Amino acid sequence: MDHVVIYLKTALFSEDKKSGHVPPHTMILEGQIVEQPSGGFIVTATGYRTDSNKALEGAPSKLFIPSGKIDHMLLLD
């Protein structure tokens, strides 16, 4: 598994801080790539940040991120 920082083109959709599966305004994800199925990446996200690099509180989650949503990735491993 690759440890990555993923920079998104647009923020992830989230209902609100209490019921959402990711924090509102998430533009940057940090975590591990679990799989690379056709059309995107399955990521275990452990860190969330805004577009101004402000850390957001959120529990780890396993997400499918479509390739079209990703601006670029920083490969840390």
N, C-alpha and C positions, 0 to 999 in steps of 0.2 A: 504494500500500500504506500502510495506517495503522500507525503505531508505537503499540503499546498495552502496558498492564500489565493482565493478566487475573487476577482474584481468584477462586479456585475454591471451591465449596461443600465439597468433600472432596478429599483428597490424590490425586494421580495414582498409579495402581498401578505399582509397579516391582519387579522380581524381587530385585535387590540392587545394590549400588553398582558391582560389576564388570561384570555382564552386562545390567543394565537400560538401557533407552534414555533414561530420565530419572532424575535423582537421587531416592532415596527421600525421602518426606515433602514433595514439591513441592506447595505450595499457591498459589504466586504465579508467574506466567510473565511474562517480558518478551520482546517480539519484534515481528514484523510480521505483519499479517493478509495472507495470500496470496489466499485465496478465501473466499466465503461461500456454500457450497452449502446446500441445504435441511437444516435440523436442526443446524447448528453452524458452526464456523469452521475453516479450515485456516490454521495459524499456523507460521511459522518462529520457534521459540523460541531465544533467545540467552542468556537469563538465568533462573535458577531460585532461588526463595526459600521458606523455611518459613513457617508461619503467624505466627511471631514475627519475620519479616522477616530472618532469618539467610540470608546468601548460601550457595548450594550450588554445588559444582563439577559441571559437566556440559557435554558437547559440544553445539553447536547441533543441533537436530532439527526436522523438519517433522512436525507433529502435527495430527490432526483432534480438535477439542475440541467435544463435543456441547453444544448450548445449555443443556441441563438441568444440566450440571456447573458452569456459570459463575454465580457470584454477581453480579459486575459487572465492567466494564472501565473503565479510565482511558485515555482517548484522548489521546495525547501530541502528535499532529500536528494 
